[in-house]
């Protein structure tokens, strides 16, 4: 009886090569699954389906999961405030657990006993795919061709396809390693592998205008949040997918959200990537500004600690872990009062706060004002400072006494 293999399929060089390779090395059916998380244009779908069959796949499914990605993965991450190494907005990382979950669902539906992915043996994605599959379907076998085959480079993959009469519309010289979804677009490979090289931004960027070419006039926008979730743009209520799509357009126009980063991969090496996250960068900034107004000092400080761990879990492929679920419970509690409106000016890559307002603001103008108010007596500060600084004073006396001996 033939094995049934569900293949995570993108239509790129790697997964296109994997289809004939699986057919040549396994007695199997190959069922390609392309999970659309905002990267597939409707006009491209017929060609994507056609090519998968031409390459040897027994079936191809394109599953639209964009809404699920935004509502069930991106927005919880946004509420956490997590950024990997205080920079990366986790665009590739956050989509991988959802893609893997859908692969598992499809495998169960087809009665498949194997799931195959095209992640390399040097990258993070192999960890993310396989940890999710292990968490959801420990009985399913995982096939990772990049750890098994003799192909060592993208040129080798192209040569393999030529040998097996697979006609691809790409070349190794043009093939940056890119990953796209509704949240971001990443670029790796070719000249970017040398951190000394400045990217040719005008030719590289696809979601975002190069900052020097952005408009010379600022654009004002407002975003409304309810319990940490963005629900309105410029006074118009809209669902998450539409809101993020429009913010990508606006932010991209103004050169917002381009990051050049050397990061620490899970597998132990460093890598350099260029990330475009125009709408996401705006949302992270606006959400943080609103939290500044709505959260008390201790909660806000501890939430920053949680954000670091949350980002590490997402980056490392540990979405389906008890700790991430527990951290979500904490985050959701903090977001109960993160409701309000943030107004911004966008100008040549910059996000400038115009104003913040919330019915749950813990900013009290009467207390904060330099004018004396009834709720705060300046004289109370003297006793507080004496007690707060008492350990420092005691230590200073100790040092004086020991230095005199």
C-alpha positions, 0 to 999 in steps of 0.5 A: 500500500502506498504511503500518503504524504502531505507536502507543505507546498509553496510553489517555490523552488524547494517545494517544486523540487520536492514533488518529483523527489518524493515520487522518485524515492518513495512509493507514495501519493503526494498531496500538496497543501498550500496554506494561503496566509495572505501571500497568494494572489487569486490570479495565481491560484490556477497556475499554482494548482496546474504546476503542482500537478505537472510536477507530479502531485496527486492533488493540490489544495489551496486553503485560505487561512488569512483570517485565522492567522490574523485573529488567532495568532497575530493579534494575540502576539500583538497584545503580548508585545513580543519582539524577538531580540527586541527587533523582529516582529516574528512575521515568518514565525507566527504563521508556521504553527497555523500552517503546520496545524492545517497540514495535520488536519489535512493528513487526518482527513486523507488518512496520510501517515507522513508530512513533508516540509521544505525547510532547510537543515540550517533554518528555524522553520524545520524546528517550527514545523516539526514541534507543531506536528509533534504537539498535535500528531505525534504518530505522524512521520515527518520527512525533511528532504533537505536533511536527506537528499544529495542536493546541497544548493539552490543551483543543485535543486534547479539542476535536479528539476532540469534532469527530471523535465520539471520546467521552472520559471526562476533561476538561482541568481534571482532567487532570494529566499523570501517568505510572505504573509499578510503580516510581513515579507522577509528577504534572505540569501545572495548578497544579504548573506554578508552583513557588510553589504547594504541592501539595494533597497529600491530593488529589494523592497516589495511591500514598502517604499524606500524611505528616501523615496517616501512622500514629503508630506506626513499622513495622519491616521487614528487606530482604535483598540478594544481590549488590545485588539485593533478594531477601527482605522480612521473612524471606520470599523473593519475586520482584522484582515481589512485593517491590516491590509490597509495599514500595510498600504499606508505604512508601505507608502511612507517607508514604515517598518523595514528592519535589517537584522542579524539574529540568533537562530534556534539552531545555533548560528546567526543569520541576516535578514531584511524584514518588511512589516509596515502595518505590523510596525504601526500596530505595535507602536500604537498598541504600546502607546495605548498601554502606556496610558492604561496600564499601571507601573508594575503590570507594565514592567512585568508585561515587558518581561513576559513579552521577551519570553513570549517572543522566544516561544513564538520564534522557537516554534513553541506556540502549542505549549502550555507556557504560551497558553499560560502567558496568553491568560496573563496577557488577556488579563492585562488587556481588559482596559487597553481600549481607546484611540491612538492618533499618529503622524507617519513621515518617511519611516517615522511614527509620531504620536499625535494623541492618545485617549482612553476611558480607562486611562490611569493618567490623572492630570490633576496629580501629574500637573505642575500645579498643586492639586488636592490629590497630591501634597508635595510635602508627602514626598519627603517621607517617601524618599527617606524610606525609599532611600533608607537602604542606600543610606544604611549602606553608605554609613557601613562603607564610612565605618569600614573605611575608617578602620 
